[in-house]
Amino acid sequence: MKQFFEIQHLLSNISEDSKNLLKDYDSIVQSVRPLSSKQQQILPNAIKNLSHLLTDERGARRTGYLNDTVTLSAYVRYFQWWNLLRLVPLFSSLETQVLNLSENSVCLDIGSGPLTVPIALWIACPHLRTKKLHWYCLDHSHGAMAFGEDLFLAVVAKTAQETNTQLEPWKITRIKGELGTPLREKANFVVCANMFNEVVQISDKPPEYTAKKAVSYLSEYASEGGRILVVEPGIPPSVRFLSAFRSFLLRKKYKILAPCPHALDCAMDGRKGGKWCHFVLPVEYNTMFSKLKKLSVSAGLPKDRLTFSFILAAKEVATLDSSEKEQFKFVARIASDSIKLPRNLMGYYACSEKGLTLFTETQTNKKLTSGDLVTLFQLKKTTLDKKTGATVISLN
């Protein structure tokens, strides 16, 4: 009997050299700007202080806080490493589908800090390492970008050594400024990672206000056909911003490439305690951040999983030709962690044209993981979940 569905994984496996670069990122940082043994001893406390500055004490955070040497060191050795572990699997999964980067592509990283995005893309996408990309990196902190460029060059050198190949680094142009600072040319790829959550946190305006301005600015930077990617922490406040950001993109006739399987209203926007669209990295990634987990414990910030949320869009009119219409059945994106249900079942909340959707399967025959795109060729009889109102679909 033919299976009535197929699954396309979002968070696929990354290459071995990418894994090695991630696991040993602390040694790369140490080779660029080494810490003494005394500085290493006080690092956990510096990380904890920065965590407070980024969360419960964010009202005291000043623009350009990464200009402080101790703060920047703590950020790179902890928060940047965590962000790389989120971004690399995402970039690795998207590279052949929708990033659409070719020779001499122009890229813009807004709120670049220590160049986390270019470093993550280099680690994640071996096939892009031989292409001539030009990165404009925009940030308030010149010191953070300078440190980041040194780190990027060190990553390139270690990659060349590990793979025994000759590699030329991508061109980096650092620009000290803020969102809206003019760029000499349009960008094929515009990225903001872990930036707007900081803006929303300290703003007295609602997330929708920030989202509308963000779409306006990013659209001005992007070339026709260019990609816009925004990645934020996988928490409800960030998802509320991203949902609004997505809505304004759709109003401007952008094509949403991922993760959404439709162009209808977001069913998991994180409002009023509802479900929120986020993605959880598989447990096998634990082996890549074992050292980071130890550092987290030392800093009093225990963490055992990685989540994020994102929107990827193209600056082009969304179209659907007749052949695609004929092939289209029912598509949904798993956008939550798994939950245990009665009768030995596992559940996964998803987003689809039916709104909030709940897939179920037996715990002994698990097929689904966070981020999966599920296509059903035969939509069986569905029911409604009494608690959430979600459309329930069984894969058993």
N, C-alpha and C positions, 0 to 999 in steps of 0.2 A: 504493500500500500504506500502510495506516494505521501511524503510528509507534507502537511498543509501549511508549513511556515518555513522561513529561513531566517538566520540570525547573522548580522554583520557586526563584528565587535568594533567598538570605538577605541578602547584602550588595548591595542595589540601589543605583542612583545616587541621590545626594542633590541637593537643589535648588541653583540657582546662588548664591542669597544665602547659603545654608549654607556653600558652598565658599568664598565670599569672606570670611565671618566666620572660618572656620578658617585660611585662608591669612594673614589679617592679624591674628591673635590677639595677636601680639607687640606690634603698635602699640596695641591696646586696653589691654594691660597697661601699656605705657609711658605712655598717657594718664592712667591711674589713679594709678600710682606711678612717676614717671619716674626712671631711673637717670642719673647723670652719666656723662660719657665715661670717667672713671677707673673707676667702678663697672662699666661695661660691659666694660672690659678685663679685670677680675678675675672676671667672671661665669663663664667656662668653668671656671676653677679651683674656684669654689664649687660648680658643678654636679658636677664630678668628685668632690669631697669628699663631697657628699651621696650620690652613687652608691655610694661605699664604705660610707657609713653604712647604706644600705638593703640592702647585699649582704654583702660579706665582713667588714664591721665592725659588723654589726647587733647584736652582743652589747653594744656600747657605746651603742646608741641608747636614749634615754630616752623615756618617755611624754611626749607633748606637745612633741616635738622641733621642730614647726613654729612654736612660740612664738618661736624665734630669728629675728630679722629677716633676716639674711643667708641662712639656710637656707630660710626661707619664700620669699624673692625668687627663689632658685635653683629651688625646687620649682615655683613658678608659671610661670616663664619657660621651663621645660624639661619636667619630668615631668607637670605638669598639661596642657600643650599636647599631649604624646604621648597622654595618656589621653583627651583630647577627640577626637583623631583616631581612636581606637578606638571610643569610645562613640557618636559622632554617626552613623556608618554603621549601627551596630546599632540605635539608636533609630529611625533613619529607616526601616529595614526592618520593624521590629516595630510601628510606630505604628498602622497600620490593622488589624492582625491581632489583637493580644492585649493591648496596654497598657490598653485599656478605661478611659481617663481622660475623665471628663465634667465638666461645670460643677460647681465647688465641691468637687472631689475633694481629699482630704487625702493628702499625700505625705510620706514620711519618708526622709531620706538619712542613713544611719548611717556614722560615720567621714567626715563631709562634707569636712573640710579646707577648702580655698578654694572650696567649693560647685561642684565639678567636675560633679556629676551634674545639678543644675538648669540649669547653663549649657549642658551638652551637650544636654539635652532641648529647651531653648529654641532652640538652633541647629538641631537636627535636625528638629523637628516644627512647621512653620509653622501648621498647623491648630490647635495647642494654644495659640498665643500670645494668642489672643483669649479663652481660657477663664480663669475665676477659680480658679486652683489655690493651695492653701495648703501651703507646704513647711516642715516641721520639719527643721532641720539640726542634727545632733548630732555633737559632736566635743570632744576634750580641749582644743583650742586655740581660745580666743576670738579671738585675733588673726588666725588663718588664716580663720575664718569671716567676720570683719569685712572683711578684704581681699577675700574671695570675694563678699560681698554688693556691695561697690563694683564689682567686676568684672562681676557679673551685671547691675547697673544700667547699666553702660557698654555691655554687649552689647545690652541692650534698646534703649538710645538709638541705637546704631549701626544696629541692625535697622530701627528706625523711620525713620531717615534714609535708609538704603539702599533701603527699600521704599516710602518716601513715604507711610507710614501712621501713624495715631495708635495707640500701644500702651501699655497699662498693665502694669507688671511684676507677676509673681506675688507673693503675700504670702510673706515669709520670716520665720520665727521661729527664732532661734538658741538652741540649748540646749547649755550646757557640761556635758559628762558622758560616760558610756561606755555600751557595750551593756548594756541592762537598765534604764537610767534611765527612770522612768515618763513616759508621754505622756498628755496630757489627753484625747485621743480616738484611736479606732482609725484606721489609715491604709488608704486604698484601694490605695496603691502603696508598698511598702517596698523600698529599694534599698541594697545594699552594694557598692561598687566599689573594688577594689584595697585592701581592708582585711584580709580574713582571711588573705591570704598573709603579711602582716606579723605577725599573731597566731601563725600556725603556725610561722613562722621562729624566734621567740624562745621558744616554748613547749616544755617538757620532756614534754608529753603528745603522744600520736599524733594525727594529723589527724582520725581518727574521733571522738575525744573532743571536739575543738573543733567539729566538724560537728554533733554531737548537741546541744551547748549552743546553737549558732547557730540550729538549727531551733526549739528551744524558745523562745528569745527572740524571734525574728522572727515566729513564729506568734502570740505574744502581742500583738505590735504590729499585726498585719494584721486588717482587718475581714473579715467573711464575704464571700467572692467576691473579696477583695482579691488583688493580685498581689505576688509576692516575686521580686525579681531580684538575683542575685549574679553579679558579673563579676570575673574574676581574670586575671592574666597567663597566656598560653597555654603554660605550662611544666608538666612532669610533676608536681612537688609540689603545684601549685595544682589540677591535675586530680584528683589523689588526694583532696584535700579536697572538691572539688565532687562527685565520685562518691559519697563518703560522705554528703555533704549531701543529694544527690538520694535516696539510699536511705532516709534518715530521713524525708524529705518523703513518700515513697511509703508508709512505714509509718503516717504520720499521714493517709493517704488524700488527699494533695494530688494535683492534676492537673498533670502536667508538660506545659507548653505548648511549650517550645522549650529546646534544639534537638532533644531526643530524639524519635524517631518511634515509640517503644514504651515500655512500663513494665517491661521486663525488666531483668536485671542489666546494668550498664554494661560494654561489651566493650572500651572504650578508656580504662581508668582510670589509666594511667600507672605501673602497678606493675611492679617488677623489670625495668625496661628495655623494657616493652611499649609498644604504641601508646597515644597519649593524644589525647583529644578537644580539638581546638583549631581556630581559624579564622584564615585569612590574608587580609588585605585585598588586593584586586586591585592590580596594578602601576600602574594609572592614578591611584591615590591618591598616588603619588610626587610629582605636581605640586603637591599640597597641603602637602607637608612638605619642600619643597626647602630652605627657610630653616632648618628644624629639623635637617635632615641636616647642613648646614654647621656649625650650632652643636654638633652631636654630634661632628663631626670635631675642632672646636676644643677640646672638652672631653676628647678622647681616648676617646670612646665611640661609635665608628662604628656606625651602624644603618641598614639598608636595607629593612626590612620591618616590618609591624605584625601582631601576633597577639594573640589573646585567647581565653578560654574563659568559658562562662556557663551558668547555669541560670535559667529563668523558670518559675514555677509559680503556680497559682491555689489559693486556700484554698476549695476546693469538691471534692466527690466526683467522681472521674473516671467518666464514663458513656460508653457507645457504643450509640446506638439501632440498630434493625434496619436502617434504610435505609443507615446508615453501614457496617454490617457487610456488606451486600450489595455496596456499592461498593468496599470495601477490597480491594486486591490485594497489592502488596508495596511498602513504603516504606522508604527508607534516607536517612540524612543524611551528606553528605560532611563528614568531620571531620578533615581533614588537608591538608597541602600536596600538590601533585602530585609524582609521582616518575616518572623515565624508566625504561621497561622494554624488554627486547629486542624485536626485530621491529617497530621504529618505533611502539611503543605508549606511552601515558601511563597511569599508574595513580593511583587515589585511594582511600585507605582511608575506609570509611564504617561507620556503626553501624546495625544493623537487627535485626529479630527473630531473624535467623539468627546474631547475634553479629557478630564482626569480618567485614567484607565488603570486597572489593576490586573496584572498578569499573575497567574498562579501555576505552580508545578509542584510535584512531589519532592520532598527533601532527598530522596534516594535516587532521583533521576534529574539532577540539576543541569540546566542548559544555559540559563540566563546569568548575565553579570551586568553591573552598572555601566550604562552608556550604550548598551546594545541597541541596534536598530532592527526591529522585528517586522518582517513582512509576512502577512497572512494571505495565502492564495484562496483560502476558503474561510470566511468568517462564520464560525459556528454560532449557535444560539448564545446570547450573552444575558447576564443578569446585572442588577445594580447592587453595589455594596451599601448596606443599610446605614453604616456609620459615616461614610464619606460621600456617597452618591456616585462613586466611580463606576465606570463600566467594567465588569469583571469578565476576563477572558482566560479560560483554562487551556494550558498547553499539554495537558495529560492525554 
